[in-house]
Amino acid sequence: MYLNCKTVFSFRYGTLRTEELVQTAADLGISSLALTKINSTAGIWDFVLHCRNSDIKAIAGAEIRNGSRLLYILIAKNNIGLAWINRFISEHLLNKKSFPEDLLFYGKAKEFDGFIIYPLGSTKPSSILGVNEYIGVRPSEVNKLYGAKYQHL
């Protein structure tokens, strides 16, 4: 499964059209694929349709950033979680508010029917994670887990 994919709709960060992304995943034998555009869920239903046609489980989400700084990735468990992501993004973009760095302390993590993935090295790992909060580790970061800093997590 790939948890952080983008398409050309992702504000200059994606390189593939939605159908190309899904076809590439199908060609590689991937059974689940998450679309997480930056501060947006645009194009999710087109993505779901292409995934269904390719027998791939479509997972909806969004990559939340303040400017170029990655804060977390939101992955919806269901349509209720996707609606929450849309309300959350809309509230901040329409009011020109920065996104909170930590959803648990912002008081929103428990309301979200989905998963919150913080990047390794963010401010979050020093605190306690909520039941739906995780730390994402890229393959190139695995060796960083051997330090005492992350053992309690």
DATA-V130697 format. One record per backbone hydrogen bond with DSSP energy under -0.5 kcal/mol. CO is the residue of the C=O (numbers start at 1). NH is the residue of the N-H. If there is no record, write none. Layout:
co=<CO | CO>
nh=<NH | NH>
This chain:
co=<1 | 2 | 5 | 7 | 7 | 8 | 9 | 10 | 16 | 17 | 18 | 19 | 20 | 21 | 22 | 23 | 24 | 25 | 26 | 31 | 32 | 33 | 34 | 34 | 35 | 37 | 37 | 41 | 43 | 44 | 45 | 46 | 47 | 48 | 49 | 50 | 51 | 51 | 52 | 56 | 57 | 59 | 60 | 61 | 62 | 62 | 63 | 63 | 64 | 64 | 65 | 66 | 68 | 69 | 72 | 73 | 74 | 75 | 78 | 79 | 80 | 81 | 82 | 83 | 84 | 85 | 86 | 87 | 88 | 89 | 90 | 91 | 92 | 93 | 102 | 103 | 103 | 103 | 104 | 108 | 108 | 109 | 112 | 113 | 113 | 115 | 116 | 116 | 117 | 118 | 119 | 122 | 123 | 124 | 130 | 132 | 134 | 134 | 136 | 138 | 138 | 139 | 141 | 142 | 143 | 144 | 147 | 148 | 150>
nh=<3 | 34 | 36 | 10 | 14 | 12 | 11 | 13 | 8 | 21 | 22 | 23 | 24 | 25 | 26 | 27 | 28 | 30 | 29 | 57 | 2 | 59 | 5 | 36 | 61 | 40 | 63 | 44 | 47 | 48 | 49 | 50 | 51 | 52 | 53 | 54 | 54 | 56 | 55 | 58 | 33 | 35 | 76 | 37 | 64 | 74 | 39 | 65 | 71 | 72 | 67 | 69 | 70 | 66 | 64 | 117 | 62 | 115 | 82 | 83 | 84 | 85 | 86 | 87 | 88 | 89 | 90 | 91 | 92 | 93 | 94 | 95 | 97 | 96 | 106 | 107 | 108 | 109 | 107 | 111 | 112 | 112 | 114 | 77 | 78 | 75 | 118 | 134 | 73 | 136 | 122 | 125 | 126 | 127 | 133 | 116 | 118 | 136 | 120 | 141 | 142 | 142 | 144 | 145 | 146 | 147 | 150 | 151 | 153>
